[in-house]
Amino acid sequence: MSAELEGMDNSLKALLESQISELEYRIEGVIAEAGELSVKAELLRSIPSIAPYQSPCFSQKCLNSAV
């Protein structure tokens, strides 16, 4: 892959990661403001297989290998 294309890939990846982080932040804010959702989210996060980023498709290793 040419250096120019690799640079474009890296720029796009950085943009997408930034957008995902912003969405996660906003979602967490909505959950925190809604008492019932906050309680349910806390309960769900206590389950290891449901905790954030436990899914293989969302692991950083998987995301890095997809590039």
N, C-alpha and C positions, 0 to 999 in steps of 0.2 A: 504494500500500500504506500502511496506517495506521502511525503511529509505533509503536503497541503491537505490531503484527505484525512490524514491522521489528526491534524490540527483541528479540522472541522468536526471530526468525531469527538474529540476531547471537549471542544466548545459546546457541542450539542449535549453531551453527557453532563457537563457542568450546569447548563441551563436546566435540563430536566431534573437533576438532583436538587437544584435550588427551588424549582417549582414544587416538587414533591415535598420538600421540607416545609415550605410555606403552607401547603395544603394540610400537612400533618399538624402543624402548629395551630391553624385555624380550626381544624376538627377537634383537637384537644381543648381549645377554648370553648367551643360549643358544648362539648361533653361536660366540662368543668362547671359551666353556668347552669346546666340542667341537673338538678339534684338527683332525680331518679336515674338518669343516664350515667351520672358519675358513679353511683353505687353499683350499677350493673357492670359498667366498664371495669371498675376495680375488681369485682368478683371474677369477671372473665379473664382479666390479666393474671389472676392468681393461678390459673390453670396453665401448666407448662406448654401444652400443645396449642394453646390459643394466644399466649402472650405475644406481644408485637415482635415481628421479625423472626419468629420461630419456624415459619413455613419455609421450606427449601427455596421456593421461588422468590422470596423476598430477602434472602440472606445476602450479605455483602459479597461473599465469595461467589455466589451464583450471578449476581449483577455484574461483577467484574469479569467473570468468565464469558459473559454474553457479548462483550465488546471485542 
